[in-house]
Amino acid sequence: MSGTAELNLEAEAASLRQDWKRFVAGVFLFGFGFAMYNGVFQNFFKEAVGAKEFDLGLLESLREVPGLLTALTAGLLAAIAEARVAAIGLAITAFGIAATGSFPVMGFIIGISIFWSIGFHLYATMQSPITLALAKGKEGGRHLGNMSSVGAVATIGGLGTAYILSQLLPKGTYQPYFWIAGVAILGAACCIGTLSHHSAGGKRQPIVFRKEYGLFYLLSFLEGSRRQIFSIFASFTLILVYKVPVQNMLALQFLNAILIAITAPKMGRLIDKHGERGPLLYYGLGLVFVFVGYATIKRIEVLYFLFILDNVLFTFGNGFTTYLHRIARPGELTPCVSMGITMNHVAAVTVPVGGAYLWKVAGNYQAPFWVGVVIAVGSLIATRFIPDRAPATVEA
């Protein structure tokens, strides 16, 4: 190999390392900011706005409407590199979240939530494809797990900061949380917007419909349904029914983040080594256990445990993305991820308001969780159709 070729390879390797550093910084800053926002929002919504369970369900459904348009939006931006689309999305998210506490009235909260949700879903569409592009086709599960771990460490930092603020600020003061969150996410936009050609996945198709991706889209729909039920109603059950204060909710999410930071890279390596089907079957069984628990048990200690278990199990979900990466045709990974998010949000728009209505009509917070049991079983059955792949040997 000539000296010039060696220098070019070294320059490319150095450029790739710089991209990884910028991307990790961006993922961290987004995770930090979003954790601060997410850690206090439901308490803010209940205390400052006076929201009830149906109000929360309505807000969540409307906030997820932009997710329905993810495939179309990403398709219209197909000519723009993934990193630039992600940066645009992060900037929109930053400004929307920073403004959240400005006017604590239902109409404003709905409007600003829909606004920042547009940006959030643009970023969410691009994060996994950028990770896999930077991985250069090597151990995609491990790299996705590492990014989950970075996000979890960021969540620890964000929740820790939020907890300290909760001790220093007067009760009922929420605007500083949203300002800090917005600044952090804007920093993430600056980091990811400067990524080089290594982050690009090649020429992208606008929108893709193929029969071979049908199982992935079905799994995305079921995952969206079950995730919406648990992420919304499990936490709101603790807050509304069991009167859990903001400090305790922050502590729960803090513990979740620590466990995810530890387990996510291990789950990624497990998927790389054994394939997706086995880990995802365990994931499905665990979800059935969690939903049955919330539907039948009323001991707060057990509900805390199940809340943590669900979040740890979520790290198995990277298997859906590595499965898609394995079957996707060249240039179709990003549009397929976009379509998967769209399918996910068909559920996200309908499940929150439907679950809230079911809770209200039944007069029982456990009713939505029985629906979750059915969805988790359906996801478990669908997972069995993921084809096997030859186990790979990966580094420990």
CORGIBEL-V297230 format. One record per backbone hydrogen bond with DSSP energy under -0.5 kcal/mol. NH is the residue of the N-H (numbers start at 1). CO is the residue of the C=O. Records with the same first field share a line. If there is no record, write none. Layout:
NH->CO / CO
//
This chain:
6->2
7->3
8->4
9->5
10->6
11->7
12->8
13->9
14->10
15->11
16->12
17->13
18->14
19->15
20->16
21->17
22->18
23->19
24->20
25->21
26->22
27->23
28->24
29->25
30->26
31->27
32->28
33->29
34->30
35->31
36->32
37->33
38->34
39->35
40->36 / 37
41->37
42->38
44->40
45->41
46->42
47->43
48->44
49->44
51->45
56->52
57->53
58->54
59->55
60->56
61->57
62->58
63->59
64->60
65->62
67->64
68->64 / 65
69->65 / 66
70->67
73->69
74->70
75->71
76->72
77->73
78->75
80->77
84->81
85->81
86->82
87->83
88->84
89->85
90->86
91->87
92->88
93->89
94->90
95->91
96->92
97->93
98->94
99->95
100->97
102->99
105->103
109->105
110->106
111->107
112->108
113->109
114->110
115->111
116->112
117->113
118->114 / 115
119->115
120->116
121->117
122->118
123->119
124->120
125->121
126->122
127->123
128->124
129->125
130->126
131->127
132->128
133->129
134->130
135->131
136->132 / 133
137->132
138->135
139->137
143->139
144->140
145->141
146->142
147->143
148->144
149->145
150->146
151->147
152->148
153->149
154->150
155->151
156->152
157->153
158->154
159->155
160->156
161->157
162->158
163->159
164->160
165->161
166->162
167->163 / 164
168->164
169->165
173->170
174->172
177->174
178->174
179->175
180->176
181->177
182->178
183->179
184->180
185->181
186->182
187->183
188->184
189->185
190->186
191->187
192->188
193->189
194->190 / 191
195->192
199->196
200->197
205->331
213->210
214->211
217->213
218->214
219->215
220->216
221->217
222->218
223->219
224->220
225->221
226->222
227->223
228->224
229->225
230->226
231->227
232->228
233->229
234->230
235->230
236->232
237->233
238->234
239->235
240->236
241->236 / 237
242->237
244->238
249->245
250->246
251->247
252->248
253->249
254->250
255->251
256->252
257->253
258->254
259->255
260->256
261->257
262->258
263->259
264->260
266->262
267->263
268->264
269->265
270->266
271->267
272->268
273->269
274->270
275->271
279->275
280->276
281->277
282->278
283->279
284->280
285->281
286->282
287->283
288->284
289->285
290->286
291->287
292->288
293->289
294->290
295->291
296->292 / 293
297->293
300->298
303->299
304->300
305->301
306->302
307->303
308->304
309->305
310->306
311->307
312->308
313->309
314->310
315->312
316->313
317->314
318->315
319->316
320->317
321->317
322->318
323->319
324->320
325->321
326->322
327->323
328->324
332->329
336->332
337->333
338->334
339->335
340->336
341->337
342->338
343->339
344->340
345->341
346->342 / 343
347->343
348->344
349->345
350->346
351->347
352->348
354->350
355->351
356->352
357->353
358->354
359->355
360->356
361->357
362->358
363->359
364->359
367->364
369->366
370->366 / 367
371->367
372->368
373->369
374->370
375->371
376->372
377->373
378->374
379->375
380->376
381->377
382->378
383->379
384->380 / 381
385->382
386->383
392->272 / 273
394->392
//
